[in-house]
Amino acid sequence: MDWDENSKKILVIDHNYQSRSILRKKLQTIHHNVIMAENHIEGLQLGEITQPDLILIDAKVKDTGGVAVCEQLKKRLITQAIPIIFLVQEEDIDEISLGFEIGAADFIVTPFPLQELQLRIRMAVHLNTNTVSV
């Protein structure tokens, strides 16, 4: 994989250190630049400052929840076009419809294979790029 052409800047918002670490390793394995946030405040700030290509949000991020973080990101002009993928547990399926209603691009049920994550990232970024450039 060509680093310059295919690597993306991805912000991960997850309160669980172990989950963030695992995601970082998986994303770096497929040549992405990873930015980590452990709460919604840090995630909102880093979203504005770093302008990532994609944001992965844990549906159960502490303090506000992933849906509220997504909603805040979509309300801000500087971050509203960034595609968001929710990381959900099987029991969090109700969060999916709420996420889509407020602008999430996709979801992925954890645990997931690396190939699925890679495909979902590629599709979300591709669809966003085509939508923005039209």
N, C-alpha and C positions, 0 to 999 in steps of 0.2 A: 504494500500500500504506500503510495506517495504521500509523505507527511504534509507537504505544503498544499496539495490539491484536495485531499480528503479529510484532513483533520479539522475538527470543529472545536470552538470554545464552548464548553458546557458548564452551566452552573447547577450544582446539586444542592438542594435545600432539604436537609434531613436532620432531625435532632439526635438521632442515634449514631454515635461515633463509629461503632462497628459497621453499620450499614454504609456510612459515608466512605469508610476505608475500603470496603469491598467494592463499592461502585467506582471509586477512584482507580483501583487496580484494574478493574474490568475495562473502564473507559480508556485508560492509558495503554492497555494491551492492544486496543484497536486505534491507537494513535490520536486520541483526543486530548486537548488541553482542558484540565479540570479545575474548576473553582469551587470551593466548598463553603457552605453556610450552615451553621448549626441551629439557626432560628429564623423566624420570619423577618425580624428587623434587619438582621445581617443579610438575608436573602434579597430583600427589597433594595437595600443600599448597593449590594454587589451587582444586582441586575441593572441598576441605573449606571453605575460607574464602569462596569466592564463590558456592557452590551454583548452578552453571549449570543451564540448562534441558536442555542436551545437551553431550556431550563427543565430539569427533572425535579419534581416536588413530591415528597412523601405525603400521601393523603392525610396522615396523622401527625404532621409536624406540630410540635408543642406550641402552646400559647393560643394560636388562632385556628389551626387546621389548614390543610393544603388548599381547600376550596377558597377560603378567605384570602390566602396569599395570592392565589391565581387571580382572584377578582381584583385585588389591589394592583397587581402587575398589569392587568388588562385595562385598568382605568387610567394608568399613567401613560401619557403620550410617548415618552421615551422608551417604554418597555412593552407597549401593547402589541407590537408586531412580532415579538419573539415567541416562537412556538413553545408550548409547555406540554410535557408528558407527565402524567400522574403515575406514581409508584403506589400500587394498592395491594393489600392483602386480599385473599379470597373473601373474607368476611366484610370488606369495605366496598363491596360492589355498588352500594347506594351512592357512594361518592362519585362514581363515574358519570352518572347522568347529570349531577350538579356541575361537575367539572366541564362537561361538554357545553352545558347551557351558558357558562360564563366565558367560554373561549378556549378551553384546553384543546390541544391538537390530537392527543391520543392518551392511552393509558397502557400500563403493563402490569400484570399480576406477578408479584414476587412469591417465591424465587423464580427466576427466568434464565434461560440459556443466553449466553453471550451473543449468539447469532441473532436471536430475536431482538435483543436490545439494539444491536447494530442496524438491523433492518428498520426498526421503528424510528430510530434517530434519523437515518438517511431519508426515509419517507417524509417525516415531519419537516425537516429542513428543506427538502426538495419542493414540497407543496407550498411552504411559506415563501420560498424564493420565487416560484412561479406566480404566486398570488400577488406578491409585492411588486414584481416587475411588470405586471400587466397594466 
